[in-house]
Amino acid sequence: MTLRELVRTVRFSRWLVIVSVVLALAGAWLYLSRQEPAYVAHATVQRVGTEALAGAGVQLDSDPSLVSGADVATAAATALGDGRRAAEIAGRSTAAYAGATESLVTISVASDDPADAVAATNAVAAAYVAELQSRFDLEVAGLQSRLDVLGDSIEQNQAAVDASRAARGFNTVGGLLEAQYAASMDQYQTLLSQVAEANVLASPASVRQTASSAALSSVAPLTALLIAGLGGLFLGMGLAVARGGLDSKVRTAGGVRRAVGAPVLARLHGTAVARRGYERTGDLPVAIRTGTSYTQSVRELRTAVQAAMDGGTGAVIVVTSADLEAPRSFFAANLAASWALSGRSVIVLSGDLRQPRLNAMLPAQEGSSRKAPARAARGPRSSSTVGLAPARTSIPRLSIHPELRTELDPADFLASDEVRDLVQRLRAAADVVIIDSPPMLVAADASILGGYADGVLLAATIGQTETAAIEESADRLRAANARLLGIVLDGGRERRGTHAASYPFTGDSSTPAPEGPPEPARSSKEPAAAPAAVLVEKG
């Protein structure tokens, strides 16, 4: 999918995208309205290294998880003046090593009040340091107790050594007593050194940096709304693309080109307005001197077909549709009128024997009837109209053949040599022959007539015609060796109005319009210029 196709898909499903964004924003607003803001403050504790503690003979459990322990939380709550908050503080307190080193511990406490977060953080940091100090003091007291016990043992060993010397003579001591005494002295010296180092350390930890402010840790309202809006936008675009993938209707000209492998010759704009005008006045839009979006579209179609037909004469063109709703007969009549007004001789033939409409649409010449010869109600059709000559219409150089009638099935009749010869006679009698045929998928009529023609125009309606229907219609034409000139799309978003309004028709070429921006509007008191003479050709 190209970027342009993505934009068209999203534009087509824009309400789906808008609803997704609105729902996402509403959900974010509901979430923010129920969420209490959370503030977090941080404090840093400096700890004595593990090697220094080991040198002092102290084994201290200083894991950061102690911060959320009951002892630290209780001490912090007491320091804050409310011992009942111990469980709350324990649940909101966290600690972790700052970086790769274990000598720095960062303590964080969350609260819905920034001042309370700062106070609780500092209280927890002080309680953590106090807990480490308490454990350190217990370790040092244990060392001192062991040192006292070892001192008493040394004194006893010394007394035993002295007694042995007195009994055995001067400087004569047993080997066992001498070894015990020496070992006790070594242990004593070691403990004495460790106690001295512990006294030098004095404290295993200290608060390096207290908390001074708290930062908002919850999502900011503007950020939450922005994230929700973007999420809703992407969700809506995804749903639009999914809908486009599941949509079986014709939506874009590019999609039609890829589906059938044929060009889109024109897109007809303003068809509904043009048909209402025709039903009100009885005049074809192309036959009157009024420029509309529809008449411009028909002229563009005529030009595209002329280019596709290599500008030859005696061209036979069949107009059909891929669905029942496409206004093929209406635009076939206007296409024929456009060709006739451009100076070509045109004959129109209604190849739709099932629901003929084309003859009733073309304006009859003054003094003649627009309708075909009447037939008996419920009576069989005969083929007598095949030999009749085309009748002139009120549009110069445009003639229309009477409605075909037959007792046979329409497909069988259209496949006969009689109709084939008729098409050849009409080809020789006019520059362009326009044949209106039933929809492609109704019967084989359009495929049969397409075999007689130089090309077929396949009409489809944007937003109504199924893509599968237009694909099957194109396949049937190719199977019948009929040349598909291109697709005519009816409907779609109109873009030509602004350009047409900015470049109006000025009249006679002998008085060219000045270039540049249009002149400002005249005052109501200024006399209006006399209208230019317009020559209207009458048939």
Helices and strands as residue ranges (DSSP letters): H 3-12, H 14-34, E 39-47, H 50-55, G 64-68, H 70-80, G 83-85, H 86-92, E 93-97, E 104-111, H 114-168, H 175-201, E 205-209, E 214-216, H 221-246, H 253-260, E 264-268, H 271-281, G 285-287, H 293-308, E 315-321, H 328-341, E 346-350, H 358-361, G 384-387, E 391-392, E 398-400, H 410-414, H 417-429, E 432-436, H 445-452, E 455-461, H 467-479, E 484-490, H 497-502
